[in-house]
Amino acid sequence: MKSFAEACEWLKAATPTDLREPEFSDKFLSNEKLGEVPFGDRLAQSMANGRRKHVTYVIAAMNAIARGGQDILSAVQDREGHVGMVAAGLVQDATKSGFSDAYLKQLHLCSALYHDIGKSIARDRHPYEGYHLMNDLAAAAKSASDKSEATLFLEWLADGIREYSSVRRNEKEAERLLLSLVRYHDLWGNITTGEASLVSLASALQPTEASHHTHLVYLGSLFLLSLADQFGTIGLGYDYDVKLPEPVPAEAVTRAAQVWHTVTGILQRSEGSVEDARERLMSAAQAEHETVQRVCLLLGASHITVSADEVQRMLQSVCGADFASFCREFGVVRLAYALRFFRKLRDAAVHANRSAQQQAVMVGEVLTRVVRTFRALITKGQDEHRQTTIEMSALTRDKELAEAIVASIVSRDMEALRWIDDEVSAYPCT
């Protein structure tokens, strides 16, 4: 088996400077090579059906970000230098929290390799499944007398600390960071599409850490991994089977950077208190202007273009006197697989010659409906400083059902909203 250091050198050496080089292939992630690192069989399973190319480009983007300078621009459209500033600040926070910059960069590379390992179990819930796959096996290994693969994984991380870190942090802390990157790697992406609010970031904070510098290391690492993950998806298509990837669009980078600036200020004021940070993030997420911005992002990700002023007027019209209540409740709601449905709705509305403003109203009506439907659960979760996930995957699981619901909404049959109630579910989350 490759040592941690050898694995990182392998991942670095296999990446070209030009990420759009036509000859750049995914051959270096062969099953044989994957068999030389922990959980190699699971990695190979997670990369089936064309997904190997996606992971290849995520690794490549993390390398580009680590190199810095102009190399970053091959992965993201960032003439303002947002990503470089986040990466530079991360170096300072890492030093203050006891992680060496060199070791942190190696962990970032490994997170790019392992981030989708949960797809070996389930594609839709792969961050959650990947975390539990690695965490549960690692936990079981600690009480085992033989050296299982999970035991070797822990020793592998510890080897990396000895190799790269001048300040000794134990392998448990390194394990916790890597597992956190696997578990929450889609958080920033969900925020930039409007599917999640700022309060989602509190989930990734470590309650055992009392330093805001360490919290910034966790969230900053997730920020970089999320951009790399987006680079590995954009242009390749949802099934990763076409074309070369495109740099992450400037608007997505700018929005992520704006959120990062807000979150940095909140964590600094919280001085390492996770509960205080959660309350501040919740308050920011529930503000009316943040709700409008989030719905703008959700519409944009659904390919519906309207201005922020139009979104505000639309929400005030749809919600009526409940607008302020909607903002408070929506601020603690995470939408799961909503974009699939909203994009189908948009396509049908375009086919029926509905304007962008009319499309926005349809989305607004669905949002307010599902929030009102689960108001009691949302309110209870809010009182306990918890989010509520509204699961919308069932709306697109059956093609005929999805088309029928969408057609009803486009034709302005309000019975469709009651139909949605029967298909959508909700559950509390951290």
C-alpha positions in Angstrom: 0.0 0.0 0.0 1.2 3.5 -0.8 2.1 5.7 2.2 0.1 8.9 2.7 3.0 10.9 1.3 3.4 8.6 -1.7 -0.3 8.8 -2.4 -0.3 12.6 -2.3 2.7 12.7 -4.7 0.9 10.3 -7.0 -2.2 12.6 -7.0 0.0 15.7 -7.7 2.1 14.2 -10.4 -0.8 13.0 -12.4 -2.3 16.5 -12.9 -1.3 18.7 -15.9 -0.9 22.4 -15.6 -3.5 22.9 -18.3 -6.7 21.3 -16.9 -8.3 21.5 -20.4 -5.5 19.6 -22.1 -7.2 17.1 -24.4 -4.8 14.4 -23.6 -5.6 14.6 -19.9 -7.4 11.3 -19.1 -8.6 9.4 -16.1 -6.2 6.5 -16.6 -4.2 7.3 -13.5 -7.2 6.4 -11.4 -7.1 2.8 -12.5 -8.5 0.1 -10.2 -4.9 -1.1 -9.8 -3.8 2.3 -8.6 -6.8 2.7 -6.3 -6.0 -0.7 -4.8 -2.8 0.9 -3.4 -4.7 3.3 -1.0 -7.2 2.6 1.8 -10.8 1.7 0.8 -9.5 1.2 -2.8 -12.3 -1.3 -3.7 -15.0 1.2 -2.5 -13.4 4.0 -4.5 -13.4 1.9 -7.6 -17.1 1.1 -7.1 -17.9 4.8 -6.5 -16.3 5.7 -9.8 -18.2 3.3 -12.0 -20.4 4.4 -14.9 -18.2 7.2 -16.1 -17.7 8.9 -12.7 -14.0 8.3 -12.7 -13.5 11.4 -15.0 -15.3 13.6 -12.6 -13.1 12.6 -9.6 -10.0 13.1 -11.9 -11.0 16.7 -12.6 -11.8 17.4 -8.9 -8.3 16.3 -8.0 -6.9 18.4 -10.8 -8.8 21.5 -9.6 -7.6 21.1 -6.0 -4.0 20.9 -7.3 -4.6 24.1 -9.3 -5.9 25.9 -6.3 -3.0 24.6 -4.2 -0.5 26.0 -6.7 -2.2 29.4 -6.6 -1.7 32.4 -8.9 -2.8 32.1 -12.5 -3.3 28.3 -12.1 -6.5 29.0 -10.1 -8.1 30.6 -13.2 -8.0 27.3 -15.0 -10.6 26.0 -12.5 -12.6 29.1 -11.6 -13.5 32.4 -13.2 -12.1 34.6 -10.5 -10.4 37.8 -11.8 -11.2 39.4 -8.4 -8.9 36.9 -6.7 -11.5 35.7 -4.1 -10.3 32.1 -4.1 -6.6 33.1 -3.7 -7.6 35.3 -0.7 -9.5 32.5 0.9 -6.6 30.0 0.3 -4.1 32.5 1.7 -6.3 33.2 4.8 -6.6 29.4 5.3 -2.8 29.1 5.6 -2.8 31.6 8.5 -5.8 29.9 10.2 -4.2 26.5 9.8 -1.0 27.7 11.4 -2.9 29.2 14.4 -5.0 26.0 14.8 -2.0 23.6 14.7 -2.3 22.3 11.1 0.8 22.8 8.9 0.0 24.3 5.5 1.7 21.4 3.7 -0.3 18.7 5.6 -3.6 20.6 5.0 -3.0 20.7 1.3 -2.4 17.0 1.3 -5.6 16.4 3.2 -7.4 18.6 0.5 -6.0 16.3 -2.2 -7.2 13.2 -0.4 -10.6 14.7 0.2 -10.9 15.2 -3.6 -10.1 11.5 -4.1 -12.5 10.3 -1.4 -15.3 12.9 -1.5 -17.7 10.7 -3.6 -16.9 7.3 -2.0 -20.5 7.1 -0.8 -21.7 6.6 -4.4 -20.5 3.1 -3.9 -23.7 2.8 -1.8 -26.2 5.4 -2.9 -25.9 8.3 -5.3 -28.5 10.6 -3.9 -27.2 10.5 -0.3 -23.6 9.9 -1.1 -22.0 12.5 1.3 -23.9 11.0 4.2 -23.2 7.4 3.1 -19.5 8.1 2.4 -19.1 9.6 5.9 -20.7 6.7 7.7 -18.9 4.2 5.5 -15.5 5.5 6.5 -16.4 6.6 10.0 -18.1 3.4 11.0 -15.4 1.2 9.6 -12.8 3.3 11.3 -14.6 3.1 14.6 -15.0 -0.7 14.3 -11.3 -1.0 13.6 -10.3 0.6 16.9 -11.6 -2.4 18.8 -10.4 -5.0 16.4 -7.4 -7.2 17.1 -6.4 -7.6 13.5 -5.3 -4.8 11.1 -8.4 -4.2 9.1 -8.5 -1.8 6.1 -10.0 0.9 8.4 -7.1 0.5 10.9 -4.7 1.0 8.0 -6.6 4.1 7.0 -6.0 5.6 10.5 -2.4 4.7 10.4 -2.1 6.1 6.9 -3.4 9.5 8.1 -1.0 9.4 11.1 1.8 8.7 8.8 0.9 11.9 6.9 1.0 13.9 10.1 4.5 12.7 10.9 5.6 13.4 7.3 4.2 16.9 6.8 3.3 18.5 10.1 5.8 20.4 12.2 3.1 20.9 14.8 1.8 17.5 16.1 -1.9 16.9 15.9 -3.1 13.4 16.5 -4.6 11.2 13.9 -8.1 11.5 15.4 -8.1 15.2 14.5 -6.9 14.6 10.9 -9.5 11.8 10.6 -12.2 14.2 11.8 -11.3 16.8 9.2 -11.1 14.4 6.3 -14.4 12.8 7.3 -16.0 16.2 7.6 -14.9 17.1 4.1 -16.5 13.9 2.8 -19.7 14.4 4.8 -20.3 18.1 3.9 -18.6 18.6 0.6 -21.9 19.7 -1.1 -22.7 22.3 1.5 -21.2 25.3 -0.3 -22.6 24.2 -3.6 -26.1 24.0 -2.1 -25.8 27.5 -0.7 -24.7 28.9 -4.0 -27.8 27.3 -5.7 -30.2 28.5 -3.0 -31.0 25.0 -1.9 -29.5 25.6 1.5 -29.2 28.6 3.8 -26.2 29.9 5.8 -27.2 28.0 8.9 -26.3 24.8 7.1 -22.6 25.6 7.6 -23.1 25.2 11.3 -23.4 21.5 10.8 -19.8 21.3 9.7 -18.4 23.0 12.8 -16.7 20.8 15.4 -18.1 21.2 18.9 -14.9 19.8 20.4 -12.9 22.7 18.9 -12.9 26.0 20.8 -11.0 28.1 18.3 -12.6 30.1 15.5 -9.4 29.5 13.5 -10.0 25.8 13.5 -13.7 26.4 12.5 -12.4 28.5 9.6 -10.0 25.7 8.6 -13.0 23.3 8.3 -15.3 25.7 6.4 -12.5 27.1 4.3 -11.4 23.6 3.3 -15.0 22.8 2.4 -15.2 26.1 0.3 -12.2 25.0 -1.8 -13.4 21.4 -2.2 -16.8 22.6 -3.3 -15.4 24.8 -6.0 -13.2 21.8 -7.2 -16.3 19.6 -7.2 -18.2 22.1 -9.3 -15.4 22.3 -11.7 -15.5 18.5 -12.1 -19.2 18.7 -12.9 -19.6 21.8 -15.1 -19.2 20.9 -18.8 -19.0 17.2 -18.1 -22.7 16.9 -17.7 -24.7 15.3 -14.9 -23.5 11.9 -16.0 -19.9 13.0 -16.6 -19.9 11.6 -20.1 -19.3 14.6 -22.4 -16.8 17.4 -23.2 -14.2 19.0 -21.1 -15.0 20.8 -17.9 -15.5 24.6 -17.8 -14.2 26.9 -15.1 -16.7 27.6 -12.3 -18.7 30.7 -13.4 -17.8 34.0 -11.9 -21.2 34.6 -10.4 -21.0 31.3 -8.4 -17.5 32.2 -7.2 -18.6 35.7 -6.2 -21.7 34.4 -4.3 -19.6 31.9 -2.5 -17.0 34.6 -1.6 -19.8 36.9 -0.3 -21.0 34.1 1.9 -17.5 33.3 3.1 -17.0 37.0 4.1 -20.2 36.9 6.1 -19.3 33.6 7.7 -15.8 34.7 8.6 -17.2 37.7 10.5 -19.7 35.5 12.3 -17.1 33.0 13.4 -14.7 35.7 14.5 -17.4 37.3 16.7 -18.4 33.8 18.0 -14.9 33.3 19.3 -15.0 29.5 18.9 -18.5 28.9 20.4 -20.5 26.6 18.0 -23.8 27.5 19.6 -23.2 31.2 19.3 -22.1 30.7 15.6 -25.2 28.7 14.9 -27.5 31.4 16.4 -25.7 34.1 14.4 -25.9 32.1 11.1 -29.6 31.4 11.7 -30.3 35.1 12.3 -28.4 36.1 9.1 -30.2 33.3 7.1 -33.7 34.5 8.2 -33.2 38.2 7.1 -35.6 39.3 4.4 -32.8 40.4 2.1 -31.0 37.0 2.5 -34.3 35.2 1.6 -34.7 37.3 -1.5 -31.1 36.6 -2.5 -31.5 32.9 -1.9 -34.7 32.6 -4.0 -32.8 34.6 -6.8 -30.1 31.9 -6.7 -32.7 29.1 -6.7 -34.4 30.6 -9.7 -31.1 31.2 -11.5 -30.0 27.6 -10.9 -33.4 26.6 -12.4 -32.6 28.8 -15.5 -35.2 31.4 -14.6 -33.8 35.0 -14.8 -35.5 37.7 -12.9 -34.2 40.7 -10.8 -34.0 40.8 -7.0 -36.6 43.5 -7.0 -39.0 41.3 -9.0 -38.3 38.4 -6.6 -39.1 40.5 -3.6 -42.4 41.7 -5.1 -43.2 38.2 -6.1 -42.7 36.8 -2.7 -44.6 39.6 -1.0 -47.5 39.0 -3.4 -47.5 35.2 -3.0 -47.0 35.3 0.8 -49.1 38.3 1.6 -49.1 39.1 5.3 -47.0 36.0 5.9 -43.9 37.3 4.1 -41.9 37.9 7.3 -42.9 34.5 8.7 -41.9 32.8 5.4 -38.4 34.4 5.7 -37.9 33.2 9.2 -39.1 29.7 8.3 -37.4 29.4 5.0 -34.1 30.5 6.6 -33.9 27.2 8.5 -35.1 25.0 5.6 -32.8 22.9 3.4 -34.3 21.8 0.1 -33.2 18.3 -1.1 -33.4 17.7 -4.9 -35.6 20.7 -5.5 -33.7 21.8 -8.6 -34.7 18.7 -10.6 -38.3 19.6 -10.1 -38.0 23.3 -10.7 -36.0 22.8 -13.9 -38.8 20.5 -15.2 -41.3 23.1 -14.2 -39.3 25.8 -16.0 -39.0 23.8 -19.2 -42.7 23.1 -19.3 -43.5 26.8 -18.6 -41.2 27.9 -21.4 -42.9 25.4 -23.8 -46.2 27.0 -22.8 -44.9 30.5 -23.5 -44.9 31.6 -19.9 -42.7 34.6 -19.1 -39.8 34.4 -16.6 -41.9 36.4 -14.1 -44.7 33.9 -14.4 -42.2 31.0 -14.0 -40.9 32.7 -10.8 -44.4 33.0 -9.4 -44.9 29.2 -10.0 -41.7 28.4 -8.1 -42.7 30.9 -5.3 -46.0 29.2 -4.9 -44.4 25.8 -4.6 -41.9 27.1 -2.0 -44.5 28.8 0.1 -46.7 25.8 -0.1 -44.2 23.3 1.2 -43.0 25.7 3.9 -46.5 26.2 5.2 -47.2 22.4 5.0 -44.3 21.7 7.4 -44.6 24.8 9.5 -45.0 23.0 12.8 -41.9 20.8 12.2 -39.9 23.8 11.0 -40.9 25.9 14.0 -40.1 23.1 16.4 -36.7 22.7 14.8 -36.0 26.4 14.8 -36.7 26.5 18.6 -34.1 23.7 19.0 -31.6 25.5 16.7 -32.1 22.7 14.1 -32.7 22.8 10.4 -35.5 21.0 8.6 -34.9 19.2 5.3 -37.7 19.2 2.8 -37.2 16.2 0.6 -38.5 16.8 -3.0 -36.9 13.9 -4.8 -40.3 12.0 -5.1 -41.6 14.7 -7.4 -39.3 13.6 -10.2 -38.8 9.9 -9.3 -41.7 8.9 -11.6 -41.7 10.6 -15.0 -45.4 10.4 -15.6 -46.1 11.8 -12.1 -43.7 14.7 -12.6 -45.1 15.6 -15.9 -48.7 15.6 -14.6 -47.8 17.8 -11.6 -45.8 20.2 -13.7 -48.6 20.4 -16.4 -51.2 21.2 -13.7 -49.0 24.0 -12.2 -48.4 25.5 -15.6 -52.1 25.4 -16.4 -52.7 27.2 -13.0 -54.6 24.3 -11.5 -54.1 24.9 -7.8 -55.0 21.3 -7.1 -51.4 20.5 -8.0 -50.2 22.2 -4.9 -52.2 19.7 -2.8 -50.8 17.0 -4.9 -47.3 18.1 -4.0 -48.2 17.8 -0.3 -48.7 14.1 -0.8 -45.3 13.6 -2.5 -43.0 15.8 -0.4 -41.6 14.8 3.0 -39.7 16.6 5.7 -37.4 15.6 8.6 -35.3 17.5 11.2 -31.5 17.7 10.8 -28.6 19.2 12.5 
